[in-house]
Amino acid sequence: MNQSVVASVSPGALEVVPLGGLGEFGMNMMALSWEDTTIVIDAGVMFPDPDQLGVDLIVPDVTWLEQRHVKALVLTHGHEDHIGGVPYVLPHVDGPVYGTAFTLALLEPKLEEHRIDVKGRLKPVKPRETVTVGPFTIEFIRVTHSMPDCVALAITTPLGVIVHTGDFKIDQTPIDGEHFDLHRFAELGAQGVLALFADSTNVDRR
């Protein structure tokens, strides 16, 4: 865990650090840094194994975040393994929390339970909208999953575009009528993508 991927070009470097969810089910969290700006994508929890008696939740290690200037937290969807750790991560984020309306609605009771006053920091976004955080421009792209209002991210960096899919399944008949935005993914592919970070649960099953 916490193995970083660094792409360099003079005078800066783009650093990608998975802080959870790599090689494990749950606790999804990834940090993206350019110079003194870091953004974090998702902040999930992991549920304990049966032999971990007395443990309710496993939360990400935030030690690495304490050494960085985290400018924003960006959420892909509202499942516990993607938002359950937000109350523990948010004190280390000096900036807004972006997510779709449904995702933020699921998050708010968690913050109230932990008595965290966000003071207008929750910023709802819609698919095809973009936000800018320092050197990063983040586009939200509709994907379908086992819950509504999920998005992937196309993040324009000084080196190129990174696509983070979040969790997804290509559902041709989504229950909410909001379809997977295949056209936008095709456009991004045609334009060129520096790196793709994709959900891989059950990828090794036939």
Number of C-alpha atoms within 10 A of each C-alpha: 11 14 10 15 12 13 12 11 10 5 6 12 15 19 16 20 18 18 24 26 21 17 9 11 14 23 27 26 27 22 22 22 22 18 13 11 16 24 25 24 24 29 30 27 26 22 16 14 10 8 7 10 8 8 11 11 15 15 22 22 13 14 10 11 17 12 9 16 17 22 19 23 25 22 26 27 29 24 18 19 22 26 27 27 24 24 21 18 22 20 12 19 20 14 17 19 23 23 26 23 18 15 24 20 14 16 22 15 12 16 17 12 9 10 10 15 10 15 7 8 13 19 13 14 18 17 17 15 10 15 13 12 14 15 16 20 16 22 20 25 24 24 26 25 18 13 15 19 21 30 30 26 26 24 22 18 18 14 15 12 22 20 22 21 21 22 20 21 11 13 14 11 11 15 12 10 10 16 15 23 17 13 9 14 17 11 10 15 13 9 9 12 16 13 11 12 12 13 15 13 12 7 7 6 5 4
